[in-house]
Each structure stands twice: as C-alpha cells, then as structure tokens.
C-alpha cells in the first residue's frame, strides 16, 4: 500500500501533503496526483482506499502499489519525499500488464513488474504521459465498480449480463479484490467522507451503508486497526502544513 495515501495519522507540523486533479487526458485512468514530504521520522496509518498507486521517490526509487484490504503502518524516515499517481481500480491490470490480484496487498519495486527500463521511464515526464495515455481501463469493470457502490453483487452481475462467478473473476483480475471486499473498502471510505462532514456518528454510519453500530465497529476495526471513534479522533488531529 502507498506510504502516502491519505491516511488518519498525525503528521508532524513540518510535514506536508497535497493532492490535485490530474490533467484532463489522464482522468479515465488517474484519480488524483499527490505529493508528500516528511521531515521527521514517523509511522503513518494507511487505510485501504480502493486504488492503486505509482510512487516516485525523491531518491529515484519507483514502487507500484496494488489494492489493499487491510491497514498498513509504514515507517517513513526523515527526509522522505514521494510524488504519487493514484490509479483508478479498473485501470490496474491494464496499467501494469498483469493480473491485478498479483499485486493485492503488495508494494513492489517498479522494475519487478515493468522491467528496469519501463520503471525508469516513469520518472520522465513525457514517457509517463505517454504511458498513462496508452492505458485502456476495462469498461465493464468500471461499470461494475460504479454499481457496486450501491447494489448487491448478485444484482450487479445480473445488470451486466454475468453470473456472480463471472463478475468475481473479472473484478479480481482487473482490480485485485473480490467484489464484496471492494464494497467493504468503498463503504469505509464513504463513512470517513460522511463523518468528516457531520458530527453524528450514527448518521454517518447509516449513510455509508452499515447495518448497525456493531457492523460499523467490526468493519472499521478490521480495515483500519482502530475503533470508529479512535480512527476519527486520529484523523481530526492537526492537519499537515500545505504547500
């Protein structure tokens, strides 16, 4: 998982994190671009968010991050600088020319997937642009992901003219997670979004799609390592200084 994906950890006051919309030509493939600079050793809580990442380190290293279904707690050394490209889930297999499930819960050197030359080219602006423009996300998977936001897996399969098993194979191959696991991750992100905009925890839970308080607590703890209250308190800590 990306060490700088938006997470709930408290950043040192001197640290910075920012993200911005990608160029128009990238938007079918890229959800956002981001950058983080760390000026004091720290452990960062990184939550599963339903996206993959390309990490371009100030040191010159390149890492690729598949979709995660659990929290990660990477240690970020002082001086770490990362530029990131957050890929939409339906673009993962097409971007890396591999089954997305092979990257599930993994952060790997770019050359292990793309070869030394391909990984090195990601640090060149023109080559990076050409690579992103060449990626063709799976359209049926994109439609499935949109429907999975609000519909049961069986109904999504039926609407797409697939069996539940066919849908699962397609989503696992192109995204890396099963449809039900992807729904759990998306539900967590909806909860965090709703909770960030309203003080009523029960209302935020219901809006996100949790059946009751015990369902919320069980799922949030499984995906984040914290109770809902602990996670929200951590995320409410002072934000990093913007650049």
C-alpha positions as CSV (number, residue, x, y, z in Angstrom):
1,X,0.0,0.0,0.0
2,X,1.1,3.5,-0.7
3,X,3.0,5.1,2.2
4,X,1.5,8.4,1.5
5,X,-2.0,7.6,0.5
6,X,-4.4,9.8,2.5
7,X,-4.5,8.4,6.0
8,X,-5.5,9.2,9.5
9,X,-2.1,9.5,11.2
10,X,-1.0,12.7,12.8
11,X,1.7,14.3,10.6
12,X,4.5,16.3,12.1
13,X,3.8,20.0,11.8
14,X,6.7,20.4,9.4
15,X,5.4,17.6,7.1
16,X,3.4,18.5,4.0
17,X,0.9,16.6,2.0
18,X,-1.1,17.9,-1.0
19,X,-3.1,16.4,-3.9
20,X,-4.5,17.7,-7.1
21,X,-6.7,16.7,-10.0
22,X,-4.8,15.0,-12.9
23,X,-4.6,16.5,-16.4
24,X,-7.8,16.1,-18.4
25,X,-6.3,13.5,-20.6
26,X,-5.4,11.3,-17.6
27,X,-8.8,11.3,-15.8
28,X,-10.1,8.0,-17.1
29,X,-7.1,6.3,-15.6
30,X,-5.9,8.6,-12.7
31,X,-8.0,9.6,-9.7
32,X,-5.5,12.2,-8.5
33,X,-1.9,13.1,-8.2
34,X,-0.2,13.8,-4.8
35,X,3.0,14.7,-3.1
36,X,4.2,14.2,0.5
37,X,7.4,15.4,2.2
38,X,8.3,14.0,5.6
39,X,10.8,15.9,7.8
40,X,10.7,13.8,11.0
41,X,10.7,10.0,11.4
42,X,7.1,8.8,11.7
43,X,4.7,5.9,11.4
44,X,1.8,6.5,9.1
45,X,-1.6,4.7,9.2
46,X,-2.5,4.0,5.6
47,X,-6.1,2.8,5.0
48,X,-7.3,0.7,2.1
49,X,-8.9,3.1,-0.4
50,X,-9.8,1.1,-3.5
51,X,-7.0,2.5,-5.6
52,X,-3.5,1.5,-6.7
53,X,-0.5,3.9,-6.7
54,X,2.7,4.7,-8.5
55,X,5.2,6.0,-6.1
56,X,8.1,8.2,-7.4
57,X,10.6,8.8,-4.6
58,X,12.9,11.7,-4.3
59,X,15.7,9.1,-4.0
60,X,15.0,7.9,-7.5
61,X,13.2,4.7,-6.5
62,X,9.9,3.7,-8.1
63,X,7.3,1.5,-6.4
64,X,4.0,0.1,-7.5
65,X,1.2,-0.4,-5.0
66,X,-1.8,-2.8,-5.6
67,X,-5.1,-2.6,-3.8
68,X,-5.1,-3.5,-0.1
69,X,-7.8,-5.0,2.0
70,X,-6.2,-4.1,5.3
71,X,-4.4,-1.3,7.1
72,X,-0.6,-0.7,6.7
73,X,1.7,1.1,9.1
74,X,4.8,2.0,7.2
75,X,7.7,3.8,8.8
76,X,8.6,7.0,6.9
77,X,12.2,8.1,7.5
78,X,13.0,11.8,7.9
79,X,13.6,13.4,4.5
80,X,11.2,11.1,2.6
81,X,9.8,12.8,-0.5
82,X,7.2,11.0,-2.6
83,X,5.2,12.0,-5.7
84,X,2.3,9.7,-6.3
85,X,-0.1,8.9,-9.1
86,X,-3.3,7.3,-7.8
87,X,-4.8,4.9,-10.3
88,X,-8.5,4.1,-10.7
89,X,-9.3,0.5,-9.8
90,X,-10.5,-0.5,-13.2
91,X,-7.2,0.6,-14.7
92,X,-4.8,-1.5,-12.6
93,X,-4.4,-4.6,-14.7
94,X,-4.2,-2.6,-17.9
95,X,-1.6,-0.2,-16.4
96,X,0.7,-2.9,-15.1
97,X,0.0,-5.5,-17.9
98,X,-0.6,-8.2,-15.2
99,X,-3.5,-9.7,-13.2
100,X,-4.3,-7.1,-10.6
101,X,-4.7,-9.9,-8.0
102,X,-0.9,-10.5,-8.3
103,X,-0.4,-7.1,-6.6
104,X,-3.0,-7.4,-3.9
105,X,-1.7,-6.2,-0.6
106,X,1.8,-5.6,-2.1
107,X,4.1,-2.7,-2.6
108,X,6.8,-3.7,-5.0
109,X,9.8,-2.2,-6.9
110,X,8.6,-0.9,-10.3
111,X,11.2,-3.0,-12.2
112,X,9.7,-6.2,-10.7
113,X,6.5,-5.5,-12.7
114,X,7.5,-3.2,-15.6
115,X,11.2,-4.1,-16.0
116,X,14.1,-1.8,-15.4
117,X,13.6,0.3,-18.5
118,X,9.8,0.6,-18.1
119,X,10.2,1.6,-14.4
120,X,12.9,4.1,-15.2
121,X,10.7,5.8,-17.9
122,X,8.1,6.6,-15.3
123,X,10.4,9.3,-14.0
124,X,10.5,11.0,-17.3
125,X,7.5,13.4,-17.8
126,X,6.9,12.7,-21.5
127,X,7.3,9.0,-21.1
128,X,5.0,9.0,-18.1
129,X,2.4,10.9,-20.0
130,X,2.6,8.5,-23.0
131,X,2.3,5.5,-20.6
132,X,-0.8,6.8,-18.9
133,X,-2.5,7.8,-22.2
134,X,-1.8,4.3,-23.5
135,X,-3.8,2.6,-20.7
136,X,-7.3,1.4,-21.6
137,X,-9.3,0.6,-18.4
138,X,-11.7,-2.3,-18.6
139,X,-15.1,-0.6,-19.3
140,X,-17.2,-3.4,-17.9
141,X,-15.2,-3.4,-14.7
142,X,-15.6,0.3,-14.4
143,X,-19.4,-0.1,-14.8
144,X,-19.3,-2.9,-12.2
145,X,-17.4,-0.7,-9.7
146,X,-20.0,2.1,-10.1
147,X,-22.9,-0.3,-9.5
148,X,-21.2,-2.0,-6.5
149,X,-21.3,1.4,-4.7
150,X,-25.0,0.8,-4.0
151,X,-26.1,-2.6,-5.3
152,X,-25.6,-6.2,-4.1
153,X,-23.1,-8.3,-6.0
154,X,-25.8,-10.6,-7.5
155,X,-27.8,-7.6,-8.8
156,X,-24.7,-6.0,-10.3
157,X,-23.9,-9.3,-12.1
158,X,-27.4,-9.6,-13.4
159,X,-27.4,-6.0,-14.7
160,X,-24.1,-6.6,-16.6
161,X,-25.4,-9.9,-18.0
162,X,-22.9,-12.0,-16.0
163,X,-23.1,-14.7,-13.4
164,X,-21.9,-13.8,-9.9
165,X,-18.8,-16.1,-10.5
166,X,-18.0,-14.4,-13.8
167,X,-18.3,-11.0,-12.2
168,X,-15.9,-12.0,-9.4
169,X,-13.3,-13.4,-11.8
170,X,-13.4,-10.2,-13.9
171,X,-13.2,-7.8,-10.9
172,X,-10.4,-9.9,-9.2
173,X,-8.4,-9.9,-12.5
174,X,-8.8,-6.2,-13.3
175,X,-8.9,-4.7,-9.8
176,X,-7.3,-7.2,-7.4
177,X,-10.0,-7.5,-4.8
178,X,-13.2,-9.5,-4.8
179,X,-16.4,-7.5,-5.4
180,X,-17.5,-8.0,-1.8
181,X,-14.1,-6.9,-0.4
182,X,-14.1,-3.9,-2.7
183,X,-17.6,-3.0,-1.4
184,X,-16.2,-3.1,2.2
185,X,-13.4,-0.8,1.3
186,X,-15.7,1.7,-0.5
187,X,-18.1,1.6,2.4
188,X,-15.2,2.6,4.8
189,X,-14.3,5.5,2.6
190,X,-17.9,6.6,2.4
191,X,-18.1,6.5,6.2
192,X,-14.9,8.6,6.5
193,X,-16.3,11.1,4.0
194,X,-19.7,11.4,5.8
195,X,-18.1,11.5,9.2
196,X,-15.8,14.3,8.1
197,X,-18.9,16.4,7.2
198,X,-21.2,15.7,10.1
199,X,-20.8,15.2,13.8
200,X,-23.4,12.5,14.2
201,X,-21.5,9.2,14.1
202,X,-24.7,7.1,13.9
203,X,-26.0,9.1,10.9
204,X,-22.6,8.9,9.2
205,X,-22.6,5.1,9.7
206,X,-26.1,4.7,8.3
207,X,-25.4,7.0,5.3
208,X,-22.3,4.9,4.5
209,X,-24.4,1.7,4.5
210,X,-23.5,0.0,7.7
211,X,-26.4,-2.1,9.2
212,X,-25.8,-1.0,12.8
213,X,-23.2,0.1,15.3
214,X,-21.7,-3.3,15.8
215,X,-21.3,-3.7,12.0
216,X,-19.6,-0.4,11.8
217,X,-17.2,-1.1,14.7
218,X,-16.3,-4.6,13.4
219,X,-15.6,-3.4,9.8
220,X,-13.7,-0.3,10.7
221,X,-11.5,-2.2,13.2
222,X,-10.8,-4.9,10.6
223,X,-9.9,-2.4,7.9
224,X,-8.2,0.3,10.0
225,X,-7.0,-1.4,13.2
226,X,-8.9,1.1,15.3
227,X,-12.4,1.6,16.5
228,X,-14.5,4.2,14.6
229,X,-14.1,6.8,17.4
230,X,-10.3,6.2,17.6
231,X,-9.9,6.5,13.9
232,X,-12.0,9.7,13.6
233,X,-10.0,11.2,16.6
234,X,-6.8,10.4,14.8
235,X,-7.9,11.9,11.6
236,X,-9.1,15.0,13.4
237,X,-5.6,15.8,14.7
238,X,-3.9,18.9,13.3
239,X,-3.5,18.6,9.5
240,X,-0.1,18.8,7.8
241,X,1.0,22.2,6.5
242,X,0.0,22.6,2.9
243,X,2.5,23.6,0.2
